[in-house]
Amino acid sequence: MGRIAARFAKLNTEGRKAFVSYIMAGDPDYRGSLDLMTGMPGAGVDIIELGLPFTDPMADGETIQLAGQRALAGGQTLKKTLEMVADFRTRDDETPIVVMGYYNPIYSHGVEEFLDDAKAAGVDGLIVVDLPPEEDDELCVPAMRKGIDFIRLATPTTDDARLPAVLTNTSGFVYYVSITGITGAAAPQPSDVAPEVERIKARTDLPVIVGFGIRTPEAAKGIAEIADGCVVGSAIVAEQAQGKSVDEVLAFVRSLSEGAHQA
């Protein structure tokens, strides 16, 4: 059993929902983001999404776009992002890590080489937002052969005709994007999200995690109550952008995780 499946099994046994956090690798710099990443499990984070900076992040809002620009300006690369994962693994061999980004840097690195390097570093899953199911042979299927989960996004526009294609070859969990738009947009309403989560769960045994627009402990709790957990990204990245210390950001993360875990 991989780390992601093991974590959800543990949460299920404990009767808790998952709290997933996103940070951008290399923001504000390598050491700062590694220190934040290292402190996240102690702040209640169940799964870490680690952003892979890219020059043209079409699905990201301004907050994460700027974080990626800061990381790239500081010299962050795909190789250094995998080094961050390997550094993290010297301290923590249990917390699942999902690398989230775009296909171009992976393609440039070489798919097979990337998957071998990611597996060796300790990556458990991938979210590649610009590879649709029609391109599964590019990365999804090879990743699954290496034992790396490929996590797909479902959105409010994923209708019943499209959903089977989205769920095919998906593993780890399904990431439901709660609103139409980019990261950091308007807050989702549980009453709107709940029917969509139920629709997806009727077609898969995978956990369904909801993200986009969650900024407060109350919002984290509300969304976690109607799903298997929630993701917070932009709100955490925004705290970093304000120049707050790692301890201050982790205190904010802890408040969010406590909200989700109350669900």
Disulfide bonds with the S-S distance in Angstrom:
none
